[in-house]
Amino acid sequence: MNRWTRCSGAMVCLIAAGAAQAQTCRLQTQTLPLLLVSQNMPKYAYQVRVQVGTPPASANPAAASQILEVDTGSTGVVVPLSAAIQQAWDASTKLGYIFYSSNSQYHPGKYVQVPMRLGVSADGKSATARIDSIEVLAAQCSCGVAPIPKGTLPGSVPTLSQAPDNCAAYNNTLALSSGGKQTLQNCKTISSDFGMMGVGYDRGVDKARNPFLNLVQMHAGSISPGYIISASGITLGVSERALQGFSLIPLQREAANAAGGADWQAPNACASFPASGSDYQVCGKLLPDTGITYMMLTPTKQPPAPAKLQQKLSTPAKPASGHAAATTATTSLVVPEGTPMTLAIGPAGQPVFSYDFEVGGATPATPDSVQWRGPLDAPPAHINSGRHVIAAADYAYDAACGRAGFRPATTAP
């Protein structure tokens, strides 16, 4: 086995074992560099100008586009209802929603089939790539949620069977995300700059909703589905040339399910604490998530995490009304600052890539914080690396051959 190590700053170690693995499929040679509007990634989010739907003929091409964040932690596009989507909205009967637990905001709407352009120029006249038709969530409103009062008769809270024509009509109806336990409150027209572009996999969503895997050229067979994300940008499609230098991890197929199924499962990783005096580690599924700046560890209950690796932090909530008395402090459980950690990606004991960092450190590959979630009753555990891992390694997803890849970043982490 050819084995080599590169270490600098926060230690980076790559074992080039997967690069020579046997190919089970053939990749096309073409790839596309995606035009971004963001800079200084992964410190800041990856942002892309897109056009969703068909703008009216009278629309200004530049004004008909919008900027979306690229999120590998979710799958699917969500945008506000607009004139470019209106015709598809009128034709759709498929209700949908997205709920963000971070701010308890619920956004109801409809799923619509629309064309989409990615990497649109500032003047709106050109684009990197095009999608003939993709299902996106057109969000109509922004709502709060509230618990259904005790004693409320079963079935007495109305459930909408079709989208109303105004946001106030959503008030006091059932929140579909709540399992029958919450209603929608204070629904208002959604902000025009709302939106997200989820391009992740193994997220329980049909890959047909993933814009990075449904380009015209991918359906035509001239580009192999997949992508590469690095500190310098995003490449759409994968090829043997583009994957040179990557250590590749073979992925397993999921079982078919109602969400579309047959997606590839996420790779494994282990997060350990080498200077803690404990051999405790969190090993499970890895999510390199460009949508967040912190790391999340969701271990199983057994074995329990050592107390010295856990610290409670309280953060005062920002008052929406301006009255501090109306706010509630947020408590989070984190790994204490100064704790050395190692993230080893690949099968337990046989990683293809690993790097070290100190919690709270200043290196680009260090997450803003490391937060505990869970714990879970049963495996697998979950590790969300956040996007700072991309300062240590370029990240590839080969959807054609079922592989995840990691390659040392060209600059020190």
C-alpha positions as CSV (number, residue, x, y, z in Angstrom):
1,M,0.0,0.0,0.0
2,N,1.3,3.4,-1.0
3,R,1.1,5.6,2.1
4,W,2.2,9.2,2.5
5,T,1.6,12.0,5.0
6,R,1.5,15.7,4.7
7,C,1.4,17.8,7.9
8,S,1.4,21.6,8.4
9,G,-0.5,24.0,10.7
10,A,-3.4,22.0,11.9
11,M,-2.1,18.5,11.1
12,V,-3.4,17.0,7.8
13,C,-2.8,13.4,7.0
14,L,-3.9,11.7,3.8
15,I,-3.6,8.0,3.1
16,A,-3.8,7.5,-0.6
17,A,-5.4,4.1,-0.5
18,G,-8.7,4.7,-2.2
19,A,-7.2,6.5,-5.3
20,A,-6.3,3.3,-7.0
21,Q,-9.4,1.4,-6.2
22,A,-11.0,-0.6,-9.0
23,Q,-13.5,1.3,-11.2
24,T,-16.9,-0.1,-11.6
25,C,-18.2,2.5,-14.0
26,R,-16.9,4.9,-16.6
27,L,-16.9,8.7,-16.1
28,Q,-17.3,11.3,-18.9
29,T,-14.6,13.8,-19.4
30,Q,-16.5,17.1,-19.3
31,T,-17.0,19.2,-16.2
32,L,-18.2,22.8,-15.6
33,P,-16.7,25.4,-13.3
34,L,-19.7,27.0,-11.5
35,L,-19.8,30.8,-11.4
36,L,-20.1,32.0,-7.8
37,V,-20.9,35.4,-6.4
38,S,-19.2,34.7,-3.0
39,Q,-15.5,34.9,-2.0
40,N,-13.3,33.7,0.8
41,M,-14.8,30.3,1.2
42,P,-15.3,28.3,3.3
43,K,-15.1,31.0,5.9
44,Y,-18.1,32.4,4.2
45,A,-21.0,30.6,2.5
46,Y,-20.9,29.4,-1.1
47,Q,-23.4,31.6,-3.0
48,V,-24.7,31.2,-6.6
49,R,-26.9,33.4,-8.7
50,V,-29.7,31.4,-10.2
51,Q,-32.9,31.8,-12.1
52,V,-35.8,29.7,-11.1
53,G,-38.9,29.4,-13.3
54,T,-39.8,31.4,-16.4
55,P,-39.7,35.2,-16.0
56,P,-42.4,37.2,-17.8
57,A,-41.2,38.5,-21.1
58,S,-41.3,42.1,-19.7
59,A,-39.0,41.2,-16.8
60,N,-35.5,42.7,-16.6
61,P,-33.1,39.7,-17.0
62,A,-30.8,40.9,-14.1
63,A,-33.8,41.4,-11.8
64,A,-35.2,38.0,-12.6
65,S,-32.3,36.1,-10.9
66,Q,-31.6,35.6,-7.2
67,I,-28.7,34.5,-5.1
68,L,-29.0,31.2,-3.2
69,E,-26.6,29.6,-0.7
70,V,-25.2,26.1,-1.6
71,D,-26.1,23.7,1.2
72,T,-24.7,20.2,1.2
73,G,-26.6,19.5,4.4
74,S,-30.0,19.3,2.6
75,T,-31.4,18.3,-0.7
76,G,-33.7,20.5,-2.8
77,V,-34.3,24.1,-3.8
78,V,-36.6,26.4,-1.8
79,V,-37.4,29.9,-3.1
80,P,-40.2,32.4,-2.5
81,L,-43.2,32.4,-4.8
82,S,-42.6,34.9,-7.6
83,A,-43.9,35.9,-11.0
84,A,-41.4,33.5,-12.7
85,I,-43.0,30.6,-10.8
86,Q,-46.7,31.7,-10.8
87,Q,-47.8,29.6,-13.8
88,A,-46.3,26.5,-12.3
89,W,-47.8,27.3,-8.9
90,D,-51.3,27.6,-10.5
91,A,-50.9,24.2,-12.1
92,S,-49.6,22.4,-8.9
93,T,-51.7,20.7,-6.3
94,K,-48.8,19.4,-4.2
95,L,-48.6,21.1,-0.9
96,G,-45.2,21.4,0.8
97,Y,-43.3,23.2,3.6
98,I,-39.9,23.6,5.1
99,F,-39.4,24.1,8.8
100,Y,-36.2,25.5,10.4
101,S,-35.8,24.4,13.9
102,S,-33.0,27.0,14.5
103,N,-35.6,29.9,14.5
104,S,-38.9,27.9,14.7
105,Q,-40.0,29.3,11.4
106,Y,-42.4,27.4,9.2
107,H,-42.7,28.2,5.5
108,P,-45.7,26.7,3.7
109,G,-46.1,26.5,-0.1
110,K,-46.3,24.1,-3.0
111,Y,-43.9,21.9,-5.0
112,V,-43.7,23.1,-8.6
113,Q,-41.9,21.9,-11.7
114,V,-39.8,24.6,-13.3
115,P,-36.7,25.1,-15.4
116,M,-33.7,26.5,-13.6
117,R,-30.4,28.1,-14.6
118,L,-27.2,28.0,-12.4
119,G,-24.3,30.4,-12.3
120,V,-26.2,33.2,-13.9
121,S,-24.2,36.3,-14.8
122,A,-24.9,39.6,-13.1
123,D,-26.8,40.9,-16.2
124,G,-28.9,37.7,-16.4
125,K,-27.9,37.0,-20.0
126,S,-25.8,33.9,-19.5
127,A,-25.4,31.0,-17.2
128,T,-23.0,28.1,-16.4
129,A,-25.6,25.4,-16.5
130,R,-29.3,24.7,-17.2
131,I,-31.9,22.3,-15.9
132,D,-34.9,21.6,-18.1
133,S,-37.3,20.8,-15.3
134,I,-36.8,20.3,-11.5
135,E,-39.2,20.1,-8.6
136,V,-38.7,23.0,-6.2
137,L,-40.5,24.2,-3.1
138,A,-42.1,27.6,-3.8
139,A,-42.6,29.1,-0.3
140,Q,-45.6,31.4,0.1
141,C,-45.4,32.6,3.7
142,S,-43.3,32.7,6.9
143,C,-45.1,31.5,10.0
144,G,-44.5,30.9,13.7
145,V,-45.7,27.8,15.4
146,A,-47.5,27.3,18.7
147,P,-48.5,24.2,20.7
148,I,-52.1,23.1,20.4
149,P,-53.8,24.0,23.7
150,K,-54.5,21.1,26.1
151,G,-58.1,20.0,25.9
152,T,-58.5,20.8,22.2
153,L,-60.8,18.3,20.7
154,P,-59.2,15.9,18.2
155,G,-59.8,17.0,14.6
156,S,-60.9,20.5,15.6
157,V,-57.8,22.2,14.2
158,P,-58.3,22.6,10.5
159,T,-55.8,21.1,8.0
160,L,-55.5,22.8,4.7
161,S,-56.0,20.7,1.6
162,Q,-55.0,23.4,-0.8
163,A,-52.9,26.6,-0.6
164,P,-54.9,29.7,0.2
165,D,-54.4,32.9,-1.7
166,N,-53.2,34.9,1.3
167,C,-51.0,34.3,4.3
168,A,-53.5,35.2,7.0
169,A,-55.5,32.1,5.9
170,Y,-52.7,29.8,7.2
171,N,-53.2,31.1,10.8
172,N,-54.5,28.6,13.3
173,T,-54.2,25.7,10.9
174,L,-52.2,22.5,11.5
175,A,-48.4,22.7,11.1
176,L,-47.8,19.6,9.0
177,S,-44.3,19.3,10.5
178,S,-45.5,18.9,14.0
179,G,-47.2,15.5,14.1
180,G,-50.5,17.1,15.0
181,K,-49.1,19.0,17.9
182,Q,-48.7,22.6,16.6
183,T,-50.6,25.3,14.7
184,L,-49.4,28.1,12.5
185,Q,-49.4,31.6,13.9
186,N,-48.5,35.1,12.6
187,C,-48.1,34.1,9.0
188,K,-46.8,36.9,6.7
189,T,-45.6,37.2,3.1
190,I,-42.2,35.6,2.8
191,S,-39.2,37.8,2.2
192,S,-38.1,38.1,-1.5
193,D,-34.5,37.2,-0.5
194,F,-35.5,33.9,1.2
195,G,-34.1,30.7,-0.4
196,M,-31.7,27.8,-0.2
197,M,-30.2,25.4,-2.7
198,G,-29.7,21.9,-1.1
199,V,-27.3,19.7,-3.0
200,G,-26.5,17.0,-0.4
201,Y,-27.2,13.3,-0.6
202,D,-28.4,10.6,1.9
203,R,-30.8,13.3,3.2
204,G,-34.0,11.3,2.8
205,V,-35.0,13.3,-0.3
206,D,-35.3,12.1,-3.9
207,K,-32.1,12.9,-5.8
208,A,-34.4,14.2,-8.6
209,R,-34.7,17.4,-6.5
210,N,-30.9,17.9,-6.4
211,P,-30.0,20.7,-8.9
212,F,-26.3,19.7,-9.0
213,L,-27.3,16.2,-10.3
214,N,-29.9,17.1,-12.9
215,L,-28.1,19.3,-15.4
216,V,-29.2,19.0,-19.1
217,Q,-25.8,17.5,-19.9
218,M,-26.1,14.9,-17.1
219,H,-29.4,13.7,-18.5
220,A,-27.9,13.6,-22.0
221,G,-25.0,11.5,-20.7
222,S,-22.2,14.0,-21.6
223,I,-21.4,14.9,-18.0
224,S,-21.2,12.4,-15.1
225,P,-23.3,13.4,-12.1
226,G,-21.4,14.7,-9.1
227,Y,-19.5,17.7,-8.0
228,I,-16.3,18.9,-6.3
229,I,-16.2,21.7,-3.7
230,S,-13.0,23.4,-2.7
231,A,-11.9,26.6,-1.1
232,S,-11.5,28.0,-4.6
233,G,-14.9,27.1,-5.9
234,I,-17.3,24.5,-7.2
235,T,-17.0,22.1,-10.2
236,L,-20.2,20.5,-11.6
237,G,-19.7,17.0,-12.8
238,V,-16.9,14.6,-12.1
239,S,-14.2,13.0,-14.4
240,E,-11.1,10.9,-13.9
241,R,-9.0,14.0,-14.5
242,A,-11.0,16.1,-12.0
243,L,-10.7,13.4,-9.4
244,Q,-6.9,13.1,-9.6
245,G,-5.3,13.3,-6.2
246,F,-8.5,12.4,-4.3
247,S,-8.7,9.4,-1.9
248,L,-12.0,7.9,-2.8
249,I,-14.4,6.1,-0.4
250,P,-16.8,3.5,-2.0
251,L,-20.4,4.3,-0.8
252,Q,-23.2,1.9,-0.2
253,R,-26.6,2.1,-1.8
254,E,-29.7,2.8,0.3
255,A,-32.7,0.6,0.0
256,A,-35.5,2.0,-2.1
257,N,-38.0,4.1,-0.2
258,A,-41.0,6.4,-0.7
259,A,-38.7,9.4,-1.0
260,G,-37.2,8.1,-4.2
261,G,-34.6,5.7,-2.7
262,A,-31.5,4.2,-4.1
263,D,-29.4,7.1,-3.0
264,W,-25.9,6.6,-1.9
265,Q,-25.2,6.5,1.8
266,A,-22.9,9.0,3.5
267,P,-19.3,7.9,4.3
268,N,-18.2,7.1,7.8
269,A,-15.9,9.1,10.0
270,C,-14.6,9.2,13.6
271,A,-14.1,12.3,15.8
272,S,-11.7,11.7,18.6
273,F,-10.0,13.6,21.5
274,P,-6.4,12.5,21.5
275,A,-5.1,14.6,24.4
276,S,-8.1,14.1,26.7
277,G,-6.8,11.0,28.5
278,S,-9.8,9.1,27.1
279,D,-10.1,6.8,24.2
280,Y,-13.7,8.0,23.7
281,Q,-14.7,8.8,20.1
282,V,-17.8,9.4,18.0
283,C,-17.9,7.2,14.9
284,G,-20.7,7.2,12.4
285,K,-22.1,8.9,9.3
286,L,-20.3,12.1,8.1
287,L,-22.0,15.1,6.7
288,P,-19.6,17.8,5.3
289,D,-22.2,20.6,5.6
290,T,-21.5,23.8,3.7
291,G,-24.6,25.3,5.3
292,I,-23.2,25.8,8.8
293,T,-19.9,27.1,10.3
294,Y,-19.8,24.8,13.4
295,M,-19.4,21.1,14.0
296,M,-22.2,18.9,15.5
297,L,-21.5,15.6,17.2
298,T,-24.5,13.3,17.7
299,P,-23.3,10.2,19.5
300,T,-25.1,7.1,20.8
301,K,-26.0,6.9,24.5
302,Q,-23.5,4.1,25.0
303,P,-20.8,4.6,25.7
304,P,-21.6,8.0,27.3
305,A,-19.4,11.0,26.4
306,P,-16.9,11.9,29.3
307,A,-18.1,14.8,31.3
308,K,-14.8,16.7,30.8
309,L,-15.6,16.8,27.1
310,Q,-18.9,18.6,27.7
311,Q,-19.5,22.2,28.7
312,K,-22.8,24.1,29.0
313,L,-23.0,27.5,27.5
314,S,-25.9,30.0,27.9
315,T,-26.5,32.6,25.2
316,P,-29.1,35.3,25.8
317,A,-31.7,35.3,23.0
318,K,-32.1,38.6,21.0
319,P,-35.4,40.1,21.9
320,A,-37.8,40.4,18.9
321,S,-39.8,43.1,20.7
322,G,-36.9,45.0,22.3
323,H,-37.9,43.9,25.8
324,A,-35.2,41.7,27.4
325,A,-37.7,40.2,29.8
326,A,-39.5,38.6,27.0
327,T,-36.5,36.6,25.9
328,T,-35.2,33.2,26.9
329,A,-31.5,32.2,27.1
330,T,-30.4,29.4,24.9
331,T,-28.3,26.7,26.4
332,S,-26.0,24.6,24.3
333,L,-23.7,21.7,25.2
334,V,-20.3,22.1,23.6
335,V,-16.8,20.6,23.5
336,P,-14.7,23.0,25.7
337,E,-12.3,25.4,23.9
338,G,-8.7,24.3,23.9
339,T,-9.6,20.6,23.4
340,P,-7.5,19.0,20.7
341,M,-9.6,16.9,18.2
342,T,-9.0,14.7,15.2
343,L,-11.5,14.1,12.4
344,A,-10.7,10.9,10.6
345,I,-12.7,10.2,7.4
346,G,-13.3,6.7,6.1
347,P,-13.8,3.3,7.7
348,A,-13.0,3.2,11.5
349,G,-9.3,2.4,11.9
350,Q,-8.6,2.8,8.2
351,P,-9.2,6.5,7.4
352,V,-8.4,7.9,3.9
353,F,-8.1,11.4,5.3
354,S,-7.7,13.0,8.7
355,Y,-6.8,16.3,10.2
356,D,-6.3,17.8,13.7
357,F,-7.5,21.0,15.2
358,E,-7.9,22.7,18.6
359,V,-11.5,23.7,19.5
360,G,-11.6,27.5,19.5
361,G,-8.4,27.8,17.5
362,A,-7.7,30.2,14.7
363,T,-6.8,28.0,11.8
364,P,-9.2,28.1,8.7
365,A,-10.1,24.5,9.1
366,T,-11.3,24.9,12.7
367,P,-15.1,25.1,13.1
368,D,-16.6,28.0,15.0
369,S,-17.6,25.6,17.8
370,V,-18.2,21.9,18.4
371,Q,-21.7,21.2,19.6
372,W,-23.2,18.1,21.1
373,R,-26.6,16.8,20.0
374,G,-28.6,13.8,21.0
375,P,-27.6,11.3,22.2
376,L,-29.2,8.6,20.1
377,D,-30.6,5.3,21.4
378,A,-29.1,3.3,18.6
379,P,-26.3,3.7,16.0
380,P,-25.3,5.1,13.7
381,A,-23.9,8.2,15.3
382,H,-23.7,11.3,13.2
383,I,-20.9,13.9,12.6
384,N,-21.7,17.1,10.9
385,S,-18.3,18.7,10.1
386,G,-19.7,22.1,9.0
387,R,-18.0,23.7,6.1
388,H,-14.6,24.5,7.6
389,V,-13.4,21.0,6.8
390,I,-13.1,22.2,3.2
391,A,-10.2,24.5,4.3
392,A,-8.3,21.2,5.0
393,A,-9.5,19.1,2.1
394,D,-11.3,19.4,-1.3
395,Y,-14.5,17.4,-1.2
396,A,-15.9,15.4,-4.1
397,Y,-19.2,13.5,-4.6
398,D,-19.2,11.0,-7.5
399,A,-22.9,10.2,-7.9
400,A,-22.2,8.1,-11.0
401,C,-19.9,5.6,-9.4
402,G,-20.9,6.0,-5.8
403,R,-17.8,7.5,-4.2
404,A,-17.0,10.3,-1.8
405,G,-13.5,11.8,-2.1
406,F,-11.1,13.9,-0.1
407,R,-7.9,15.6,-1.3
408,P,-5.5,17.8,0.7
409,A,-6.3,21.5,0.2
410,T,-3.6,23.4,-1.8
411,T,-3.1,25.8,1.1
412,A,-2.3,24.9,4.7
413,P,-5.4,24.5,7.0
